[in-house]
């Protein structure tokens, strides 16, 4: 999975990945699939959800290049490794506050 995400991200122009982080941290209750990944990992609960549902995402070597993106934005670039089922599971966990 890590290799495929890395290859997909490597194919993107650097400008597409270098988005400034101007989004303030959102409370866990308001977290959605549209929330930037860096905001999701700022809260212990939502980071645990990502670590459980998308293993390797937060420890990916290129994490700094896509952390400002949301999971929905990252999905098309992940070469099928970030599936609809994974996003649905993350969304359900975020909604339930697990």
C-alpha positions as CSV (number, residue, x, y, z in Angstrom):
1,X,0.0,0.0,0.0
2,X,2.8,2.4,0.9
3,X,4.5,1.9,-2.4
4,X,1.4,2.6,-4.4
5,X,0.6,5.7,-2.5
6,X,4.2,6.9,-2.9
7,X,4.1,6.3,-6.7
8,X,0.8,8.1,-7.0
9,X,2.0,11.1,-5.0
10,X,5.3,11.1,-6.9
11,X,3.4,11.6,-10.2
12,X,1.7,14.8,-8.9
13,X,3.2,18.2,-9.5
14,X,4.8,19.6,-6.4
15,X,2.4,22.5,-6.4
16,X,-0.5,20.2,-5.9
17,X,0.9,18.8,-2.8
18,X,2.4,22.0,-1.3
19,X,-0.8,23.5,0.1
20,X,-0.4,25.9,3.0
21,X,-1.9,24.7,6.3
22,X,-4.3,27.5,7.3
23,X,-7.0,25.3,8.7
24,X,-7.3,25.6,12.5
25,X,-7.7,22.3,14.4
26,X,-11.3,21.1,14.4
27,X,-12.9,19.5,17.3
28,X,-13.2,15.7,17.0
29,X,-17.0,15.9,16.9
30,X,-16.8,18.0,13.7
31,X,-14.3,15.8,11.9
32,X,-15.3,14.5,8.5
33,X,-13.7,13.0,5.4
34,X,-13.3,16.6,4.2
35,X,-11.2,17.6,7.2
36,X,-7.4,17.9,6.5
37,X,-5.5,14.8,7.6
38,X,-3.2,17.0,9.8
39,X,-6.2,18.2,11.7
40,X,-7.5,14.7,12.2
41,X,-4.2,13.5,13.6
42,X,-4.0,16.5,16.0
43,X,-6.6,14.8,18.2
44,X,-5.7,11.5,19.8
45,X,-9.1,9.9,19.1
46,X,-9.2,10.8,15.4
47,X,-5.6,9.8,14.9
48,X,-6.4,6.4,16.5
49,X,-9.2,6.0,14.0
50,X,-6.9,6.8,11.1
51,X,-4.2,4.4,12.4
52,X,-6.8,1.6,12.7
53,X,-8.7,2.1,9.5
54,X,-5.9,3.3,7.2
55,X,-2.7,1.6,8.5
56,X,0.5,3.2,7.5
57,X,-1.1,6.5,6.5
58,X,0.3,8.6,9.4
59,X,3.7,7.0,9.3
60,X,4.1,7.2,5.5
61,X,7.4,8.7,4.3
62,X,5.6,11.2,2.2
63,X,3.1,12.2,4.9
64,X,4.3,15.8,5.0
65,X,3.4,16.2,1.3
66,X,-0.2,15.1,1.7
67,X,-1.1,15.9,5.3
68,X,-2.9,19.2,4.3
69,X,-5.2,17.2,2.0
70,X,-8.4,15.5,3.2
71,X,-9.0,11.8,2.8
72,X,-11.4,12.5,0.0
73,X,-8.8,14.5,-1.8
74,X,-6.1,11.9,-1.3
75,X,-8.2,8.9,-2.4
76,X,-8.0,9.4,-6.2
77,X,-4.2,9.6,-5.9
78,X,-3.8,6.5,-3.8
79,X,-4.0,4.0,-6.6
80,X,-7.0,2.1,-5.2
81,X,-5.3,1.6,-1.8
82,X,-7.6,4.1,-0.1
83,X,-10.9,2.3,-0.8
84,X,-14.5,3.5,-0.5
85,X,-14.9,0.9,2.3
86,X,-12.0,2.3,4.2
87,X,-13.4,5.8,3.9
88,X,-16.9,4.6,4.9
89,X,-15.4,3.0,8.0
90,X,-13.4,6.1,8.9
91,X,-16.5,8.2,8.4
92,X,-18.7,6.0,10.6
93,X,-16.0,6.0,13.4
94,X,-15.7,9.8,13.2
95,X,-19.5,10.2,13.3
96,X,-19.8,7.9,16.3
97,X,-16.9,9.4,18.2
98,X,-15.2,6.0,18.7
